[in-house]
Amino acid sequence: MNKVKFFLFTIIFCSLISSCSTSLDDYQEVDNPFDIKSYFIGRVVAWGMLQDYANKVTRRFCVEIEGTWQGNDGVLAEKFYFNDGEIIYRNWQLSKKMNGSYEGKAEDVIGIAVGNHQGFAFQFQYELSLAVEDETYQVSMDDWMYQLDEFRVMNKTSMRKFGVKVAEVTIFFDKQSQVKKCANSDNI
């Protein structure tokens, strides 16, 4: 009887997980589709937070991004200012492919990041080498960016280890912000 209960539980659990999955196909075409090449050009300022597996906010940050493009190749130079005083740099080297998808590399990204867009949504997936105290972990990142208007984008990122969500990152990007730099800790 225990095997039957376990089997039923497994089927129900798997169906619940798969029914919660999001796909780019869920987003319909719009008149002006979200394209990161068009949005991330010039200076963008963003604010965000990191939540652990229990949804507790563990860190807050502000990030300055400078995007430059030559043809279909671009660089997003990011400078993160965390509320605990830590500063982290990441430089994305991005390439827009003929089919409209993107590939990217960065110092702490393992392999190639792959991105696709549909309508107002953009999904970016990659493996990240994450330093936590004296340890380094490899986590799977599933970035979802949603363009709200020509100036603002929301980002939700799920961080997973062995398929289990260990953290979530939420970021609000604003190209029109009056605040042009993050260096002041009052902005975090």
Stockholm file with secondary structure:
# STOCKHOLM 1.0

chainA/1-188         MNKVKFFLFTIIFCSLISSCSTSLDDYQEVDNPFDIKSYFIGRVVAWGMLQDYANKVTRRFCVEIEGTWQGNDGVLAEKFYFNDGEIIYRNWQLSKKMNGSYEGKAEDVIGIAVGNHQGFAFQFQYELSLAVEDETYQVSMDDWMYQLDEFRVMNKTSMRKFGVKVAEVTIFFDKQSQVKKCANSDNI
#=GR chainA/1-188 SS CHHHHHHHHHHHHHHHHHHTCCCGGGSCCCSSCCCHHHHSSEEEEEEEEEEETTCCEEEEEEEEEEEEEETTEEEEEEEEEETTSCEEEEEEEEEECTTSCEEEECTTEEEEEEEEEETTEEEEEEEEEEEETTEEEEEEEEEEEEECSSSEEEEEEEEEETTEEEEEEEEEEESSCSCCCCCSGGGC
#=GC SS_cons         CHHHHHHHHHHHHHHHHHHTCCCGGGSCCCSSCCCHHHHSSEEEEEEEEEEETTCCEEEEEEEEEEEEEETTEEEEEEEEEETTSCEEEEEEEEEECTTSCEEEECTTEEEEEEEEEETTEEEEEEEEEEEETTEEEEEEEEEEEEECSSSEEEEEEEEEETTEEEEEEEEEEESSCSCCCCCSGGGC
//
